[in-house]
Amino acid sequence: REGILKTAKVLVEDTKVLVQNATASQEKLAQAAQSSVSTITHLAEVVKLGAASLGSEDPETQVVLINAMKDVAKALADLISATKAAAGKAGDDPAVYQLKNSAKVMVTNVTSLLKTVKAVEDEATKGTRALEATIEHIRQELAVFSSPVPPAKTSTPEDFIRMTKGITMATAKAVAAGNSCQQEDIIATANLSRRAIADMLRACKEAAYHPEVSADVRQRALRFGRECADGYLELLEHVLVV
C-alpha cells in the first residue's frame, strides 16, 4: 500500500509539471511527458503487485484495483494529448480549456485510486468504494460519448443490439446487490456495470455514426444511449444509498 501511495504522489507532482510546461518549450514539455510516463509505468507495476497480494480467492477486488489503475493511465494519456494541443496557445483558446478539464479528470482518477487502495482490505467499505469508482467512471465515459468527436470506427446497429444484453444482466445483478447488501455482491455489480455501460456507449456511438444511418436517427440513438446511461447511474446511486 505504501509503495502505491508514494508513487501516486510522485505522479501528481509530475502532472503538475506537465500542465505548467504547456506554455514552455517543446523540449521541456517532452521531458515532463517522459517523466510522467515513467512514473505511471512504475505505478502500474506496484498496483499489479498490490492486486496479487490480495490473493486469487478475491478476484473481483483485484479487478477493482486494476480498473482504478487503468482509469489513471487513460487520464494521463488524455492529459498528455491535451497538453500537446494547448502548447503555445492563448489562455482563452478552447485547447487550454480542454487541458484544464483533462487535468481535473486526472486528479479525480488518482484520488479514486488512492481511496480504492485504502478500502480494498476493509471488508465493511470495499464494495461501496468500488461502486463509487464505477459511478465516476461511467460519468467520464458519458462525457466522451456526449462530445461531438466521432468514433474511431463505426459498426452496425445489429452489433449495438447485441451489446444491450449486457445492460439487462448488469441491471439484474444491481437489483440483487441492492437486496442482499453484501459487499461481495456490490463489488461484482460495480465491475459488471462498468463494463456493460462502457460497451453499450461505445457500440451506440459507433452504430449511430454508421454511414447508412441518417442524421435524425443518429441524434435519436445518441439521446437514448445517454438516457439509458443516466438511468443506470440513478440505479447504481440507489444501490449505494441502500
C-alpha positions in Angstrom: 0.0 0.0 0.0 2.8 2.4 0.9 4.5 1.8 -2.4 1.3 2.7 -4.3 0.6 5.8 -2.3 4.2 7.1 -2.6 4.3 6.5 -6.4 0.9 8.1 -6.9 2.1 11.2 -5.0 5.1 11.4 -7.4 2.7 11.1 -10.4 0.6 14.0 -9.1 3.7 16.2 -9.0 4.7 15.0 -12.5 1.3 16.0 -13.9 1.5 19.4 -12.3 4.9 20.0 -14.0 3.3 18.7 -17.3 0.5 21.2 -17.2 2.8 24.1 -16.2 5.0 23.2 -19.2 2.2 23.5 -21.7 3.4 27.0 -22.4 7.1 26.2 -22.2 9.5 24.9 -24.9 8.9 21.6 -26.7 12.0 20.2 -25.0 10.7 20.9 -21.5 7.2 19.6 -22.5 8.8 16.3 -23.8 10.8 15.9 -20.6 7.7 16.4 -18.4 5.7 13.9 -20.5 8.5 11.3 -20.4 8.8 11.7 -16.6 5.1 11.2 -16.1 5.1 8.1 -18.4 8.0 6.6 -16.5 6.2 7.2 -13.1 2.9 5.7 -14.3 4.7 2.6 -15.6 6.2 2.2 -12.1 2.7 2.8 -10.6 1.2 0.1 -12.8 3.8 -2.3 -11.5 3.2 -1.6 -7.8 -0.6 -1.7 -8.3 -0.2 -5.2 -10.0 1.9 -6.4 -7.0 -0.8 -5.0 -4.7 -3.5 -6.8 -6.6 -1.5 -10.0 -6.5 -1.0 -9.7 -2.7 -4.8 -9.8 -2.2 -4.8 -13.4 -3.2 -6.5 -15.3 -6.0 -9.5 -16.1 -3.8 -10.7 -12.4 -4.2 -10.6 -11.8 -8.0 -13.4 -9.2 -8.0 -11.4 -6.9 -5.7 -8.3 -7.4 -7.8 -10.3 -6.2 -10.8 -11.5 -3.1 -8.9 -7.8 -2.2 -8.2 -6.7 -2.9 -11.8 -9.6 -0.8 -13.2 -8.7 2.1 -10.9 -5.2 2.0 -12.3 -6.5 1.8 -15.9 -8.5 4.9 -15.3 -5.4 6.8 -14.1 -3.4 5.6 -17.2 -6.2 6.7 -19.6 -6.5 10.1 -17.9 -2.7 10.6 -18.2 -2.8 9.7 -21.9 -5.6 12.2 -22.5 -3.8 14.8 -20.4 -0.6 14.4 -22.5 -2.6 14.8 -25.7 -4.4 17.9 -24.3 -1.0 19.4 -23.2 0.4 18.9 -26.7 -2.7 20.5 -28.3 -2.6 23.5 -25.9 1.2 24.1 -26.3 1.8 27.8 -27.2 -2.0 28.7 -27.3 -3.5 31.8 -25.7 -5.3 31.4 -22.3 -8.8 31.7 -23.8 -8.2 29.1 -26.5 -10.6 26.0 -26.4 -7.5 23.8 -26.3 -6.5 25.4 -23.0 -10.0 24.9 -21.6 -9.7 21.2 -22.6 -6.3 20.9 -20.9 -7.9 22.2 -17.6 -10.7 19.7 -17.9 -8.2 16.8 -18.6 -6.2 17.9 -15.5 -9.3 17.8 -13.3 -10.1 14.2 -14.6 -6.5 13.2 -13.8 -6.8 14.5 -10.2 -10.2 12.8 -9.8 -8.8 9.4 -11.0 -5.7 9.5 -8.9 -7.8 10.4 -5.9 -10.1 7.5 -6.8 -7.2 5.1 -7.0 -5.9 6.2 -3.6 -9.4 5.7 -2.0 -9.6 2.3 -3.6 -6.2 1.3 -2.3 -7.2 2.3 1.2 -10.5 0.5 1.0 -9.5 -2.9 -0.6 -8.6 -4.5 2.8 -11.6 -3.0 4.6 -14.4 -5.6 4.4 -17.0 -3.1 5.5 -16.4 -0.5 2.8 -14.7 -2.1 -0.2 -17.9 -2.7 -2.1 -19.2 0.8 -1.5 -15.9 2.2 -2.7 -15.9 0.0 -5.8 -19.4 1.3 -6.6 -18.4 4.9 -6.2 -15.5 4.4 -8.6 -17.8 2.8 -11.2 -20.2 5.7 -10.9 -17.4 8.2 -11.5 -16.1 6.0 -14.4 -19.5 5.9 -16.1 -19.8 9.7 -15.8 -16.4 10.1 -17.5 -17.5 7.7 -20.3 -20.7 9.7 -20.7 -18.7 12.9 -21.2 -16.7 11.2 -24.0 -19.9 9.8 -25.5 -21.6 13.3 -25.4 -18.6 15.0 -27.1 -19.1 15.9 -30.9 -15.9 13.9 -31.8 -17.0 10.9 -34.0 -15.8 7.4 -33.0 -12.6 6.0 -34.5 -14.6 3.3 -36.3 -18.3 2.5 -37.0 -20.4 -0.6 -36.5 -23.8 -1.9 -37.5 -27.0 -1.4 -35.5 -27.1 -5.2 -35.0 -23.8 -5.1 -33.2 -25.2 -2.5 -30.9 -28.4 -4.5 -30.2 -26.2 -7.4 -29.1 -24.4 -5.1 -26.6 -27.6 -4.2 -24.9 -27.9 -7.7 -23.4 -25.1 -6.8 -21.0 -27.2 -4.0 -19.6 -30.0 -6.4 -18.8 -27.7 -8.8 -16.9 -26.0 -5.9 -15.1 -29.4 -4.5 -14.0 -30.5 -7.8 -12.6 -27.2 -8.0 -10.7 -27.5 -4.5 -9.4 -31.1 -5.2 -8.1 -29.9 -8.4 -6.4 -26.9 -6.5 -4.8 -29.3 -3.8 -3.5 -31.4 -6.5 -1.9 -28.5 -8.5 -0.4 -26.3 -5.6 0.7 -23.4 -7.9 0.7 -20.1 -6.2 -0.1 -19.0 -9.1 -2.4 -22.3 -8.7 -4.5 -21.7 -4.9 -4.7 -18.1 -5.4 -5.9 -19.3 -7.8 -8.6 -22.1 -5.3 -9.6 -19.6 -2.5 -9.8 -17.3 -4.5 -12.1 -20.1 -5.8 -14.4 -21.8 -2.4 -14.6 -18.7 -0.6 -15.6 -18.0 -2.9 -18.5 -21.7 -3.2 -19.6 -22.3 0.6 -19.7 -18.9 1.4 -21.3 -19.5 -1.3 -24.0 -23.1 0.0 -24.6 -22.0 3.6 -25.0 -19.1 2.7 -27.4 -21.4 0.5 -29.5 -24.2 3.1 -29.6 -21.9 5.8 -30.8 -20.2 3.5 -33.4 -23.7 2.4 -34.7 -25.1 6.0 -34.7 -22.2 7.1 -36.9 -22.6 4.2 -39.4 -22.7 5.7 -43.0 -26.2 4.3 -43.7 -27.7 6.0 -40.6 -29.5 9.3 -41.2 -28.7 12.4 -39.1 -32.1 12.3 -37.5 -31.8 8.7 -36.4 -28.2 9.4 -35.2 -29.4 12.1 -32.9 -32.2 10.0 -31.5 -29.9 7.0 -30.9 -27.3 9.2 -29.1 -30.1 10.7 -27.0 -31.4 7.2 -26.0 -27.9 6.0 -25.3 -27.4 9.0 -22.9 -30.8 8.4 -21.3 -30.0 4.7 -20.7 -26.7 5.5 -19.1 -28.3 8.3 -16.9 -31.0 5.9 -15.8 -28.4 3.2 -15.0 -26.4 5.7 -13.0 -29.5 6.5 -11.0 -30.0 2.8 -10.3 -26.4 2.5 -9.0 -26.8 5.6 -6.8 -29.9 3.9 -5.2 -27.8 0.8 -4.6 -25.1 3.0 -3.0 -27.7 4.6 -0.7 -29.1 1.2 0.3 
